[in-house]
Amino acid sequence: MTPEERRQWGVKSVKGKGLTREVNGQVEEITHILTKNPFTVIDERRTSEEVEIEN
């Protein structure tokens, strides 16, 4: 990931393979990036929890 991409995504640091960014003052981990839209981020753990609740 280039410095320009980091600025575009608002990524503060790249820890190993995991990316983090600050959203509303909270640092969240970016686990998967599906599109160039920084707001379209899928966190598999969160998604699987939501599915369990629905089922």
Summary of the structure (lengths in Angstrom):
residues: 55
radius of gyration: 12.5
end to end distance: 37.4
largest distance: 41.6
contacts: 105
relative contact order: 0.15
helix: 33%
strand: 36%
